[in-house]
Amino acid sequence: MSGKTSHLSSLLLGALKGTTVGGFPQTWVTLFTTAPTSDDTGGINAGVEWSPDTARIRVKSSGSTLSDQPYWTDISSTSDGAETENVGAVMWSEITGLTEPATVVAVGVYSAETVGQLLYWQNLDAPKKVSNNATMLFMSGALKVLEK
């Protein structure tokens, strides 16, 4: 399951009405042990519990000249709508703070490093177990945001 948040829906509807909608120069990806709902409630943000300094990983909204800085591709058309995907690895390294292994079930995209608005979330095809000192990695193209 994936979902568009109420906040993002409002931005998209504002664009349809002709309201000026600013883009996000960068976004942050986070991990969830419980997926959120469209009003950004109910989700358990795994990174905050484990490694608060790296709870969200920055992903720029356009191409980066830094080889280690992931970014979103230009929007492309698909048979299902339009999409963007990550270029460059999105990685949480050396996860700490776990008292027992945990299961990541979803990822989310936020408008800010802390607080901010949840823009999009996606359940993983298969939950991933992690433990202390583990690395969570999404290779280029693994994170896709699809707008139908």
C-alpha positions in Angstrom: 0.0 0.0 0.0 1.1 3.5 -0.6 -0.6 6.8 -0.1 -0.6 10.4 -0.9 -0.9 12.5 2.2 -3.6 15.1 2.8 -0.9 17.8 2.7 0.3 16.7 -0.7 -3.2 16.3 -2.0 -3.9 19.9 -1.0 -0.8 21.1 -2.9 -1.8 19.2 -6.0 -5.4 20.6 -5.8 -4.0 24.1 -5.3 -2.0 23.6 -8.5 -5.1 22.7 -10.4 -6.9 25.8 -9.1 -4.0 27.9 -10.4 -2.6 28.6 -6.9 1.2 29.0 -6.9 2.7 25.9 -5.5 6.4 26.0 -4.5 8.6 22.9 -5.0 10.7 21.3 -2.4 14.5 21.9 -3.0 15.2 18.8 -1.0 13.2 16.0 0.8 14.1 13.5 3.5 13.4 9.8 3.4 12.6 7.9 6.6 11.9 4.4 7.7 8.7 3.1 9.5 8.1 0.1 11.6 4.4 0.9 11.4 3.1 2.6 8.3 1.5 6.0 8.6 -1.9 7.1 7.4 -2.7 9.9 4.9 -3.0 12.4 7.8 0.5 11.4 9.1 -0.8 9.6 12.1 -0.2 6.1 13.3 3.2 5.7 11.8 6.2 4.7 13.9 9.3 6.4 12.6 12.0 3.8 13.1 14.9 6.2 12.6 13.9 8.4 15.5 13.9 5.5 17.9 17.2 4.0 16.6 19.5 6.7 15.4 18.1 10.2 15.9 21.0 11.9 14.1 20.2 10.0 10.9 16.5 9.5 11.3 15.9 11.1 7.8 18.2 10.9 4.8 18.3 13.9 2.5 17.4 13.4 -1.1 17.7 16.5 -3.4 14.8 17.3 -5.8 17.1 17.7 -8.8 20.4 16.3 -10.1 23.4 16.6 -7.7 27.0 17.1 -8.6 28.0 15.2 -5.5 28.5 11.5 -6.1 27.3 10.7 -2.6 24.2 12.9 -2.6 21.1 11.1 -3.8 18.5 12.9 -5.8 15.1 12.4 -7.5 15.0 12.0 -11.3 13.1 14.2 -13.6 9.4 13.1 -13.8 8.8 10.5 -16.5 5.6 9.1 -17.9 4.7 5.5 -17.3 1.7 3.3 -18.3 0.4 3.9 -14.8 0.9 7.7 -14.7 4.1 9.6 -13.9 6.9 8.8 -11.5 10.2 9.9 -10.1 12.8 7.6 -8.5 16.0 8.0 -6.5 19.4 8.2 -8.1 22.2 7.3 -5.8 21.9 5.1 -2.7 19.7 6.1 0.2 21.4 4.6 3.2 21.2 4.4 6.9 24.5 3.0 8.2 25.4 1.6 11.6 21.9 1.6 13.0 22.1 1.9 16.8 19.7 2.0 19.7 17.8 -1.2 19.2 17.1 -3.4 22.2 16.0 -6.2 19.8 15.8 -6.6 16.0 13.0 -4.6 14.4 11.1 -4.8 11.1 10.9 -2.0 8.7 7.6 -2.1 6.8 7.4 1.2 5.0 9.4 4.3 3.8 8.2 7.9 3.9 9.2 11.2 2.2 9.2 14.3 4.3 9.5 18.0 3.5 12.0 18.7 6.2 14.8 17.0 8.2 12.8 17.3 11.4 9.1 17.9 11.8 7.9 19.0 8.3 5.1 17.4 6.4 4.9 13.7 5.3 4.5 13.9 1.6 4.3 10.3 0.5 4.8 6.8 2.0 5.1 3.4 0.5 4.9 0.0 2.1 7.8 -2.3 1.2 7.2 -5.3 -1.0 8.7 -7.4 1.7 9.4 -6.2 5.3 13.1 -6.0 6.2 14.5 -7.0 9.6 17.3 -4.9 11.0 19.5 -5.1 14.1 22.1 -3.0 15.8 25.1 -2.0 13.6 23.1 -3.0 10.5 22.9 -0.9 7.3 19.6 -0.2 5.6 20.2 0.5 1.9 18.0 1.4 -1.1 20.0 1.3 -4.3 19.3 3.7 -7.2 15.8 3.2 -8.6 14.6 1.3 -5.6 12.4 4.2 -4.3 9.7 5.3 -6.7 7.0 7.8 -6.2 4.1 7.2 -8.6 1.3 9.7 -9.3 -1.6 8.2 -11.1 
